[in-house]
Amino acid sequence: MTFRFMGAGICPFTPVSGQMFVSTMLSTDAIKKFQMIYAKEFGEDLDFETASEMASRLLNLAKVICAPMPKHFESRYRELLKEQTKKTTTKG
């Protein structure tokens, strides 16, 4: 399953069939820089199209990871955190 970035909201991704849509286009310079970094780190040269797709996916991943937690998950997160704290304090 692939996903499409929908912008800010509760769930930033919506499934689509067979394509990844990026909310912003990366500049040619940004993609070339990604190609250089990738080649340095992994010893493999990427063609421009592949580098563009990989860089866009990486950017989308960073957006998801850096986004604030949706409000409707906060209470469940606090419950799990309390449970985990109880488990670690009873073991020690």
C-alpha positions, -999 to +999 in steps of 0.1 A: +000+000+000+013+035-008+002+067+007-004+103-003+004+133+019-027+153+026-012+182+047-018+190+083-046+171+101-053+141+123-041+115+097-017+130+073-018+101+049-045+086+027-040+054+008-039+056-030-034+029-055+002+026-069+016+061-065+032+084-040+022+120-042+044+146-025+030+178-010+060+199-022+083+195-051+120+193-043+143+216-062+168+202-087+196+213-065+181+195-035+178+163-055+214+166-067+226+171-031+206+140-021+223+120-049+257+132-036+249+123+000+235+089-010+265+081-031+289+090-003+270+070+023+261+039+003+286+039-025+259+037-051+249+063-077+212+070-082+196+083-114+178+116-110+143+100-110+151+074-084+168+100-062+139+124-066+114+097-054+137+085-025+143+121-013+105+128-015+098+097+006+124+106+031+110+141+034+075+127+039+088+103+066+104+133+084+072+152+082+053+123+099+079+118+126+082+154+134+045+161+134+029+166+168+009+137+182-028+139+174-049+150+204-070+118+202-039+097+209-026+116+239-048+100+265-040+065+253-003+074+252-004+086+288-021+054+299+006+033+282+033+054+298+018+049+333+016+012+327+052+010+315+063+031+345+045+007+369+061-023+353+097-009+355+093+003+391+079-031+403+107-050+387+135-029+403 
